[in-house]
Amino acid sequence: MNIVLLIVFSPIAFLFIRFCHLHHKWKRAKNSWRKENAQVIQVRDEERSFDRHTRTIKVITLEYEVEGNTYTSDLDEDDALFAEQHVGTADTTTIFPVYVDPQNPQKIMAPISGCGVFFVSSVLVFCVMISLLLLLPFFLSNSKDKYPSKTKVAAQSGNYDAVVKFYTSGGDINIQDESGNTLLMIAAANNHEQICKMLIVAGARVNLHSAIGQTALDMAIIQELEPIVALLRKSGAKTADELKDNF
């Protein structure tokens, strides 16, 4: 379940981060950078390498003035993807609006069009909505059988299938209730050998202590449940006193 969610969320997370960065960059430019009209002085095709393939993109060189000084900078199709004007249709007669960083006039950004703002915002909302829809079943499945309520009762009554369902849906089999009891302790104290075997195979920690300092083995010994005692011993379980002696 967790691996599936990771696979699904990876591209969604990438899109969300990419468009968050773009939205933040545009908002910062709009609020604090200077908007200038730049003259296109050159249009060229340029080959760019992306991962393992090469792509030809359109690049324009812009000339503009800031506080009496003249600057030139390049802007490509990727930088101006959602711009008010399209780089591909520009020529040397085109006046191209740009935002200029007052601290670094060589740094420019094309203003995003109204459609571009709508698209970027829509992608962010879409990513959030899809994430919520994907996570909803995950949270619902866990809330339906959340330890220590239903699963604790299942371990007490010997409902093997319910305990297995809790584990396979991502439940923590070593979680402890308000008394410090784990599922293994509860199953052992109630003489449910099959559940104990399943929990041990699934990785249950056999030597955890309850709030009053008892281990699962202590509980089985007190109840004189010899098969459970033998199973726990075989799995490395010890009593609380034996664990103290080891330190």
HELIX and SHEET records of a PDB file:
HELIX    1   1 ASN A    2  SER A   32  1                                  31    
HELIX    2   2 VAL A   87  THR A   89  5                                   3    
HELIX    3   3 GLY A  114  LYS A  144  1                                  31    
HELIX    4   4 LYS A  150  SER A  157  1                                   8    
HELIX    5   5 TYR A  160  THR A  168  1                                   9    
HELIX    6   6 LEU A  183  ALA A  189  1                                   7    
HELIX    7   7 GLU A  193  VAL A  201  1                                   9    
HELIX    8   8 ALA A  216  ILE A  222  1                                   7    
HELIX    9   9 GLU A  226  LYS A  234  1                                   9    
HELIX   10  10 ALA A  240  ASP A  245  1                                   6    
SHEET    1   A 5 ASN A  69  ASP A  76  0                                        
SHEET    2   A 5 HIS A  53  VAL A  66 -1                                        
SHEET    3   A 5 ARG A  34  PHE A  50 -1                                        
SHEET    4   A 5 ILE A  95  ASP A 101 -1                                        
SHEET    5   A 5 ASN A 104  MET A 109 -1                                        
END                                                                             
